[in-house]
Amino acid sequence: MNKRSPVPWLPAVLGAVLGSWGCLDTGGELGQQCVINSDCTDETPCTFDTCSVDGLCEHAPVSDGTLADQVAGDCAVSQCVGGVTASVYDDTDVSDDHNPCTADLCTPSGPAWVPVADGAECEDGHGSVGACSDGTCVLT
Ligand SMILES: [Ca+2]
């Protein structure tokens, strides 16, 4: 006896229809079922996460621009570009190592602290004066 479905094309059609409605997607992507907006949080600050009147999550991109939350001193600025978080190089976002004998710089690979010239006058932060030697303030 033949055990195949009497309508062999039915499972494929049902799968396609359910997939197009988003009913088979439970991974937090577009099409996730929801009741309230907080059901749709995708942890991405660059999208508005809303629950539509149809009960499906929508993630509309926010306007492109700089995010409010930034990491200081990482030589980068976080932005939203097309609904995706992007880290853009910023050579003014230096990290201060509080060492008077290094220059605080940014490189495309991140912060850098380059020793200043030996003999440069320095102050140890407690009022004592010295001279820089190999990136360290040596009190005189
Ligand atoms: Ca930063």
Boltz pocket constraint, residues with backbone or C-beta under 6 A from the ligand:
constraints:
  - pocket:
      binder: B
      contacts: [[A, 70], [A, 71], [A, 72], [A, 73], [A, 74], [A, 75], [A, 76], [A, 77], [A, 78], [A, 93]]
      max_distance: 6.0
